[in-house]
Amino acid sequence: MAMSNPTRLAIFGKGISNSIEAVPAVLATCSIKHVTLTHERDDLVATVLSDATWTGQFAFYLFRNGKRVHAQWYSSNPAMRFRIHREPGLYRVLAFFLAPNGSRMSTYSNPVFLYPLDYTLGQSSEKPHKFTLEPAATRAASALQPRKVFRSNTRWGRSVLEWPSLDALLTAAEVQSGVHSVPIGEFGGKPINYDFMLTARSGTVLLCHFHGNHPREGTELPNFTGLGVTSSIATSMFVPSDPVLVLDASLTLAWHFGCEGIRLQAITVRIVQKLQALLHAPRVVAWGGSGGGFAAIRVAKDVPNSIALVWNPQTDIAKYSPESVARYRSIAFPRIATDGHISSDGEQFPSLCTEAFRAGYQGRILYLQERTDLDHVDAHLKPFLESFCATPLSKIINSAKLSGFVTDQLFLHISHWADGHIPPSKAVLAKLLGLLSDVTMSLEGLQNLNCFPGEFIGNTALNVSQHALGRQMSGEITLDPLGKSSKLDLPLTLKAILAVRMDRIADDFVPFEVTVSCSGDSVVLPLFTGETVEVSLSHGVQWDRKFGTQHNSSVMHLFSLCLVGQLLATFLQSNNDDALRTAVVVLESFLNYSSVPDNQLRIGKIPSGDHSAATRVKVLIKYIQVMREAQDIDGAFLQRVYDCLKYWSDWLADSNHYKKNNHGLMGSISLLHSAVQFGTAPYASAYLDVATNRIIELGKSSFDRDGLCNENTIGYHNFNLHCYRGLLEFCNYYGLSEILITFLEELILRATNALEFCVWQDGSIPPIGDSAVYQVDIVSRNEPRCFYESGFAVVKNNDLYLSILCGARTEIHKQVDDSSMTLRYKNLDILIDGGAYLYDQADPYRRCVESSLGHSGLFLKEFGGLLRKEFLKQFGTVSGKIELFEESHDGVRVKCVYSVSNGRTVFTRHIFVCWPDEVAIVDSVELGEVAGSPEAVQRFTFGSTLDVRFDDRNKLILTSENFSCTLFQLLDCEGDLYRGEEGRLVRGWFSKKYKEILPTFGVDFVPNAPSSRFSTIIKLSKCSSLSECSTTVRAFAGGADPFVQ
């Protein structure tokens, strides 16, 4: 790959500086073939190698110990240099390629492991950090030290510390961080090395992780796992790879026991004891699950005061899966008969369920058992308890000791966090390991903390293939014992659903600001639309009532049961019993009404019924969660709520009720809530699948390659981004699919990047299209940007903001606004869009702001007052796009074109933003063969704080306090100036806040000549004549600029 044109870029993040000083840029004409990550002194360099097929852009994620620590956005440079500041760990890069057609691909680099470095002021040492027990005494002793070699085939970096022998390690005076390889014997004439990764931090607890089953497809040995769980824990770590797995590619589990001639259990204990001494580790914590749990329990036997943290462990190799045991025995112990037993002695224990193993046990065990993992409960937990504790499991369960000490050496926690042989969540394990890494924390201390895996009704395995959509649930969903008599009498389905605690609901409901009081028979509650709903405590709600304003929107909110959600939130916030009572009345009234089949069908067919159902599902879940804490529960009523939740969850899952817009996203998020709430029910898994697939589908289709949403307004872009951010928090909180989480993180990054260009300089959402003005927590990027695919562009610096809309990828929230522009200067609105106002499309002011009358664009007079659907019906499909967007030293030039009537009428707009304070607009309309006598109109709607007047026939003066600017119309036109007109034609109105409409000035220019051309200059400062405008902007307006020719 040829490199040319070196560029320099410096970006500083937490602990990392990034530059491309030594990595020259290249014209990106490639897709990803593979990615290399190399270590060069203090830097990591990621390079994308290509097959040179097309032009595109590259982005990079940098991961340390499985956690993303930096994201570099798209550029044409296929290489990235990362400067690492004193941060050892396992590094990997995920490189993305963005093709011109919008398709994306990604590939991981090779991993690189960086050792800790010794740092002194002003310089750094290249040698790995060492912790010394005693100095080497002689040259003979130094000959026994490990030598650093480089292996090209390891997944963990090229540098490996090779020891000359096991004795050399066991007699060493010092040890250092890195990947170690120790010869421990031979098998069948083949040398066997014990590979392990070591992080050496003197004086800290030594964590020893033992992996379990290791599928070999697509991976290579050695196998170092658990690094992601412990990435935030600053302590010493010993992570071995079971060396017996090298004997055969079909061998995936060997229990860290060893093979003929290699007594691996005894060797591992000696290494751990040596490392503890060298590192002055005050405690050893051996941890692992399944087969790794077997090894952890074994190691803790011979390490005084150690702790074994294990989950679902095997305790007897012979009692595991017959197929796995037979494969291991035949490969590792070929001399043993097929049905023979692996021998045991005082150091090698194939079974931990013996008196010989229990005798002299020096450690303590924290034993976590998933109670639905029946094979391990019966074959491994029961016999281990009987041998190690002399206590049968039945005695423990009968005495309700499901979480606590069985003996002073064994703490047993039996619970339900997922179905079957599934580990606890990474978050739970990381919390436990973090606590145990504090030497002052004892097992007794853990008993009083909320740190054990909680009760959870799960769906599928946490270790699902990364190529499948994960169905992973864990973490903050816990189960109470349901000890109250009213709960014990419930059916099993209701016990199960009450068992699930959901203490987080995405976009949870906001309590009412006023006290809810039931002083009489009725309570009046406000809807979002401004309408009110009267609740009769004896008769409920009149569900078929007519609303005076915004009827459709009010009905949608009424049937969403959002009032119930707010009442429940009010009850939880202030313990307001009247709020809870009213919520139950409204909910019961709804259940009665919807129990009539015709009514239930009608509810599903109301306008925005999908939006209403999505909210309703979360309200029903919130009610169930409130009932978890109730002293008495009406089982029959709860069953009705359960059935209602099931019905509307099924309704949302039906593809006939799914639309690819923000309503579809809201419905998918609600289905995720249902999946968690319904737990082990079969349909919960189906909800999870449907929701996950839809969310990924929506994420891919809803945003263009530059990250802009397809809903034709910056406000709805931000709303979608808000939904995805809340969804990401929800998925992280409940431990849902890591693949979905990674997808959401990348999507949110792109969408946030796009929003930075689109907001006003003060971080506000502009009222472009169907949106109000409101502040968001984002820093504006004051640079020009064109989103070609979405038909939106922004010309922007610190003072000026100009937007242009032309074209659309969808009709979602699209208005009659092709060619429309807005202009803002020093935080003052000059040209505006009409805003949103209300959702009631019958309202005349709503029709004004949504139609061409509410936009500063190039139209036909006949468009005036038509809503988008009416406009399309009368004039046919609209074809529009931004054709050109050119930046230069003097400003930015934009060309956009759209057409109607099957292309017979074409509108062309050229805009030139001439820095620092001039804008030229050249418009033309080709009428073609159109029936009647259509008139072209160039319309401007002005900021509501401006006073606008004609100074002469083709000159407008715009003034406000301490500001004045001028608009010149260069061609022969008639100008019609108006403000806040009502009657037959409602025009000159603006809304920057929901339900608030304000009068503002507007002007329509109509050409006197048949050419249908317009030429306009706006000077954003005091200007008495056209001659005071720059020659550049006058040349553009006069057609002399090549851009408009």
C-alpha positions, 0 to 999 in steps of 0.5 A, spaced: 500 500 500 503 506 497 503 512 503 503 519 501 501 526 503 503 525 511 497 528 515 498 530 523 492 529 528 492 529 535 486 527 539 486 527 547 482 522 551 483 519 558 490 516 558 491 516 551 493 520 546 492 519 538 495 522 532 497 520 525 504 524 525 507 518 523 502 514 519 501 518 513 494 519 510 492 515 503 486 516 499 482 510 501 480 506 495 479 499 499 475 495 503 477 491 509 481 485 508 485 485 515 487 489 520 494 489 524 495 492 530 503 493 532 507 496 538 512 501 537 515 504 543 510 508 546 505 507 541 500 502 538 499 503 530 493 500 527 493 499 520 487 497 515 490 492 509 485 492 503 483 489 497 483 496 493 476 495 490 473 502 492 473 509 495 471 509 503 472 511 510 475 508 516 473 509 523 477 505 529 475 503 536 480 501 541 479 496 546 483 495 553 482 488 556 475 488 553 473 495 554 472 500 549 477 506 551 477 510 545 473 511 538 476 515 532 470 517 527 470 516 520 476 519 515 479 517 509 485 515 513 486 507 514 491 508 519 491 510 526 496 511 532 494 511 539 499 513 544 498 509 551 500 513 557 502 508 563 496 503 561 498 496 561 493 491 558 490 487 553 489 491 547 485 490 540 482 495 535 476 494 531 476 497 524 470 500 521 470 501 513 464 505 510 463 504 503 460 510 498 453 506 498 452 506 505 454 499 507 459 498 512 464 492 514 468 491 521 474 487 522 478 486 529 485 486 529 490 481 532 491 482 540 497 486 543 499 485 550 502 491 553 506 490 560 507 495 566 512 500 565 517 503 570 516 511 570 521 516 572 520 523 571 522 525 564 523 518 562 520 511 561 524 504 562 522 499 556 523 493 561 517 490 564 515 492 571 518 487 576 517 485 583 523 483 587 523 478 593 531 477 593 536 479 588 539 474 584 546 472 587 550 469 581 551 468 574 548 461 574 542 464 578 541 469 572 541 463 567 535 460 570 531 467 568 526 467 563 528 469 556 523 474 552 522 471 545 517 472 540 511 468 537 508 470 531 502 465 532 499 467 539 493 471 540 496 475 546 501 479 543 508 477 540 512 477 546 512 471 551 517 470 557 519 463 556 522 459 562 528 454 562 524 449 567 519 449 572 524 449 577 527 455 574 520 458 576 519 455 583 526 458 585 526 465 581 527 471 586 523 475 581 517 475 577 514 480 572 508 481 568 506 478 561 505 472 558 509 466 561 511 459 558 513 454 563 515 447 560 512 442 565 513 435 561 512 431 555 506 427 553 507 422 547 514 425 546 511 432 545 513 437 550 508 440 554 508 448 556 504 451 561 502 458 559 499 463 563 498 470 563 500 474 569 499 481 572 504 483 578 502 488 583 506 487 589 502 487 596 495 486 592 490 480 592 492 475 587 486 473 583 487 466 579 482 465 574 481 458 571 477 457 565 472 452 563 469 449 557 473 452 551 470 451 544 476 450 539 473 453 533 475 459 530 480 460 536 487 458 538 491 456 544 493 459 549 486 461 552 486 467 557 479 468 559 476 473 565 480 479 563 473 483 561 470 481 568 477 484 572 478 490 567 477 495 573 480 491 578 487 493 580 490 487 583 495 481 581 492 476 576 494 469 574 490 466 568 493 460 566 491 456 560 489 448 561 495 445 557 492 439 556 488 442 551 493 442 546 493 434 545 487 434 541 483 439 537 477 436 539 478 436 546 475 442 549 475 441 557 480 438 561 479 441 568 486 443 569 487 436 572 493 434 567 494 428 563 499 422 564 506 424 566 503 431 568 500 432 575 497 439 573 493 440 579 500 439 584 504 444 579 498 449 579 498 449 586 506 450 587 506 456 582 500 459 585 504 458 592 510 461 589 507 467 586 503 469 592 510 469 596 513 473 590 508 478 590 507 478 597 499 477 596 495 477 602 490 473 599 489 468 594 482 468 590 481 462 585 475 463 581 471 460 575 465 456 573 463 449 571 470 446 570 474 452 572 470 452 578 472 444 579 480 447 579 479 453 583 476 449 589 482 444 588 487 450 588 484 453 595 485 446 598 492 447 599 493 455 600 492 457 607 486 463 608 484 463 600 477 463 597 474 459 592 469 463 588 465 458 584 459 457 580 455 451 577 462 447 578 463 440 577 466 436 583 467 430 580 470 429 573 467 422 572 460 425 573 460 430 568 457 429 561 459 421 559 461 424 552 466 429 555 469 425 560 470 419 555 473 424 550 478 427 556 480 420 558 481 417 552 486 423 550 489 424 556 489 417 559 490 412 553 492 407 558 486 407 562 480 402 560 474 405 557 470 404 564 476 405 568 477 410 573 483 416 574 487 415 580 487 419 586 493 421 591 494 426 596 495 431 590 491 429 584 484 429 586 479 427 580 473 427 585 472 433 590 467 429 594 472 424 598 474 424 605 481 425 603 480 431 599 476 434 605 481 433 610 486 439 611 482 443 607 485 450 608 481 455 604 474 457 604 469 456 598 463 461 596 459 456 592 454 459 587 449 455 584 443 456 579 438 452 581 435 450 575 441 447 573 439 440 575 444 436 573 449 440 577 445 440 583 444 433 583 451 430 580 455 435 583 452 439 589 449 434 593 455 429 593 459 435 595 455 437 601 454 431 603 462 429 603 465 436 605 459 439 610 456 432 612 450 435 610 445 433 605 442 438 600 435 437 603 436 439 610 439 445 607 433 447 603 428 444 608 431 449 613 430 455 608 438 456 608 438 458 601 444 463 602 449 463 608 454 459 611 453 451 611 460 450 615 465 456 616 468 454 610 463 453 605 458 459 604 452 457 599 448 461 595 442 457 591 438 462 586 435 463 579 439 468 575 438 464 568 435 457 565 440 452 566 448 451 566 449 459 565 454 463 569 452 469 573 452 476 570 459 479 568 457 485 573 455 481 579 462 477 578 466 483 577 462 486 584 464 480 588 471 480 585 472 487 587 470 486 594 474 480 595 480 484 592 480 488 598 483 484 604 479 487 609 473 484 606 471 477 609 465 472 607 461 474 613 462 481 610 459 479 603 453 476 607 450 483 609 451 486 602 447 486 596 452 483 591 450 476 590 446 474 583 439 475 584 433 472 582 432 472 575 427 469 570 432 468 564 431 466 557 438 464 554 445 463 555 450 468 557 455 465 553 451 465 546 455 465 540 457 472 538 454 471 531 447 470 534 443 475 537 444 474 544 438 473 549 442 475 555 439 477 561 442 478 568 444 483 573 438 487 577 432 483 576 431 480 583 426 475 586 423 476 593 421 469 597 414 471 596 413 470 603 406 473 604 400 469 605 396 473 600 402 471 595 403 464 596 395 463 594 396 466 587 397 461 581 404 459 579 404 464 573 402 470 577 407 468 582 412 468 577 411 474 574 411 478 581 417 474 582 421 479 577 423 485 580 424 491 574 427 497 578 428 500 572 423 502 566 425 506 560 423 513 560 419 512 566 413 516 568 413 523 571 409 524 577 403 529 578 406 536 580 400 537 584 397 532 590 392 527 588 386 528 592 379 523 592 375 528 596 369 527 592 367 522 587 371 524 582 378 526 580 380 531 574 387 529 571 390 533 565 392 530 559 399 532 555 394 535 550 391 540 555 385 536 555 382 533 562 379 527 564 374 526 569 375 519 573 369 517 577 371 513 583 364 509 582 364 509 575 371 509 572 372 513 565 368 515 559 372 511 554 368 513 548 368 521 550 369 526 544 375 531 546 374 539 544 381 540 541 386 535 538 381 529 539 386 524 535 392 525 540 388 526 546 384 519 545 391 516 543 394 519 550 388 517 554 388 509 551 395 509 553 394 509 560 399 514 561 395 517 567 395 511 570 403 511 570 403 518 572 399 516 578 403 510 580 409 514 580 406 519 584 404 514 589 411 511 589 414 518 590 409 521 596 406 515 598 399 518 596 394 513 597 389 517 593 393 516 587 394 509 587 386 508 589 385 513 582 390 509 578 386 502 580 380 505 578 382 507 571 385 501 570 379 497 572 375 501 568 380 500 562 380 492 563 372 492 563 371 497 557 377 493 553 374 486 555 368 487 550 371 484 543 369 490 539 372 495 544 378 492 544 379 492 536 377 499 536 383 501 541 388 497 536 385 502 530 385 509 534 390 513 530 397 512 533 395 506 536 402 503 536 404 509 540 399 508 545 400 500 546 407 501 547 406 506 553 400 501 555 405 495 556 410 499 560 404 502 564 401 495 566 408 492 568 409 498 572 402 496 576 405 489 577 411 492 580 408 496 585 403 490 587 410 486 588 410 491 595 403 491 596 400 487 603 394 484 600 393 482 592 387 481 589 389 475 585 383 475 580 384 483 578 392 481 577 390 476 573 386 480 568 392 485 568 397 479 566 392 477 561 391 484 558 399 485 558 400 479 554 394 481 549 398 488 548 405 485 548 402 480 542 399 485 539 406 489 538 409 483 536 405 482 530 408 485 524 401 488 522 402 493 527 409 495 526 412 501 522 419 503 521 419 509 525 419 512 532 413 508 534 416 502 531 422 503 536 417 505 542 414 498 541 420 494 540 423 497 547 416 495 550 417 488 548 424 488 551 420 490 557 415 484 556 421 479 555 424 481 562 417 481 566 414 475 563 421 471 565 421 464 563 415 464 559 416 461 552 413 468 549 418 472 553 424 469 548 419 470 542 418 478 544 426 478 545 427 476 539 422 480 535 424 486 539 432 485 538 431 484 530 427 490 529 431 495 533 437 493 529 433 493 523 430 500 525 437 502 527 440 500 520 435 504 516 433 510 520 440 513 520 443 515 513 451 513 513 453 520 516 448 519 522 442 523 520 435 520 522 430 519 516 424 523 520 425 529 517 426 534 523 432 535 528 427 534 533 425 527 531 432 526 530 434 527 537 427 524 540 430 517 536 437 518 539 434 519 546 430 513 545 436 509 543 440 512 549 435 510 554 435 503 550 442 502 551 442 504 559 436 499 559 440 493 556 446 495 560 442 495 566 439 488 565 445 485 562 441 484 555 445 482 548 452 484 548 451 484 540 445 489 541 449 493 546 455 494 541 450 496 535 447 501 539 453 504 542 456 505 534 449 507 532 449 513 538 456 515 536 454 516 529 447 520 531 450 524 536 456 526 531 450 528 526 446 532 532 452 536 533 452 539 526 445 540 526 443 544 533 444 551 534 450 554 536 447 554 543 446 547 543 438 548 542 434 544 537 432 548 532 424 548 530 426 545 523 420 541 520 415 538 526 419 540 532 419 545 537 425 549 540 428 546 546 435 545 549 439 539 549 446 537 553 450 537 547 456 541 544 455 544 537 460 543 532 460 550 528 462 547 521 458 546 515 456 539 513 451 536 508 447 530 509 446 528 502 442 522 503 437 525 507 437 532 503 439 536 509 445 541 509 447 546 515 452 552 513 455 554 520 460 558 524 460 561 531 456 566 528 451 564 523 447 558 522 443 556 515 439 550 514 437 547 507 432 542 506 430 538 500 429 531 499 427 526 504 428 518 505 422 517 508 415 521 508 415 520 516 414 527 519 415 530 512 412 537 511 411 541 504 418 544 505 423 542 500 427 548 498 426 551 505 431 554 509 432 558 516 437 563 517 440 565 524 445 570 526 448 571 532 443 567 536 437 572 532 432 568 528 432 571 521 429 566 517 425 561 520 420 555 519 413 555 522 415 550 528 410 544 530 404 547 534 399 542 535 398 535 533 391 536 530 391 537 523 384 540 522 387 546 526 388 552 521 394 554 525 397 547 524 395 547 517 399 554 516 406 551 519 406 545 516 404 547 509 408 551 504 405 557 508 410 556 514 416 555 510 422 560 507 422 556 500 421 556 493 413 554 491 407 555 487 402 559 490 397 553 489 401 549 494 399 554 500 395 551 505 396 544 503 398 538 508 403 533 506 398 528 504 393 533 500 399 536 497 402 529 494 395 527 492 394 533 488 401 534 485 404 527 485 410 524 488 416 529 490 423 528 487 428 532 491 435 532 493 441 537 494 446 536 488 452 540 490 455 543 497 461 546 496 466 550 501 471 555 499 475 560 502 470 565 501 464 561 503 459 555 502 455 554 495 449 550 495 444 547 490 438 544 491 433 541 486 426 538 487 420 537 482 413 535 482 407 533 477 412 527 474 418 532 473 414 537 469 415 542 474 422 543 477 424 548 482 432 550 483 435 554 488 442 556 489 445 559 495 451 562 497 453 564 504 459 569 503 463 570 510 462 573 514 455 576 513 452 575 507 447 570 503 445 570 496 439 566 493 438 565 486 431 561 485 428 559 478 422 555 476 421 551 470 413 550 469 413 546 463 406 543 461 402 544 467 394 545 467 391 552 469 396 558 470 400 556 476 404 562 479 411 561 482 412 564 489 419 565 493 417 566 500 420 568 507 418 567 514 421 572 518 423 571 526 418 573 530 422 578 534 423 582 527 420 588 525 419 588 517 418 594 513 419 595 505 424 601 504 422 601 497 419 596 492 425 591 492 428 592 499 426 590 506 429 593 512 429 588 518 430 590 525 430 589 532 433 591 538 440 593 537 440 589 530 438 591 523 439 587 516 437 588 509 434 584 504 434 586 497 430 583 491 434 584 485 429 582 479 422 585 478 417 582 483 411 584 487 412 583 494 406 581 499 408 583 506 403 580 511 403 578 519 399 574 523 393 573 518 387 569 519 380 568 515 380 564 508 388 564 508 391 563 515 399 565 514 404 569 518 404 564 524 410 561 528 410 556 534 417 555 538 413 551 543 408 546 544 401 549 544 403 556 543 402 560 536 405 567 535 404 572 529 410 573 525 412 577 518 412 573 512 413 576 505 411 573 498 415 575 492 411 573 485 415 575 479 412 580 474 416 577 468 414 570 465 421 567 467 419 565 474 426 567 477 428 570 483 435 573 486 435 575 493 441 578 497 441 578 505 446 583 508 446 581 516 448 588 518 446 595 516 446 596 509 443 602 505 444 600 498 446 594 494 453 597 493 455 596 500 454 588 499 461 585 496 462 584 489 462 576 490 455 576 493 453 581 487 456 576 482 453 570 485 446 574 485 447 576 478 448 569 475 456 571 474 458 566 479 460 559 475 456 555 480 449 558 478 451 558 470 
